[in-house]
Amino acid sequence: MFEEGGGTMTKFMYKYVTAKTDGFFRVADYKETIDKMAEEGWRFVSGLPARQSQYGAIIEPDLVFEK
């Protein structure tokens, strides 16, 4: 992120956490992970499909956090 005026860069750390599913997002699994990471000071940024089935179901989503 670029800050105006000073010309300095704000640096973020990123953490990727793989969530296990049975082909569908199980609400408790990923919500618990997001809540746990938030308690540790991480902000949820995005979810990306890390692995999909041959039919397109997300088997392992990567949850992306920044600090």
Sequence and secondary structure as in RCSB ss.txt:
>XXXX:A:sequence
MFEEGGGTMTKFMYKYVTAKTDGFFRVADYKETIDKMAEEGWRFVSGLPARQSQYGAIIEPDLVFEK
>XXXX:A:secstr
 B TTT  B    EEEEE   SSS  HHHHHHHHHHHHHTT EEEEEEEEEE TTS EEEEEEEEE 
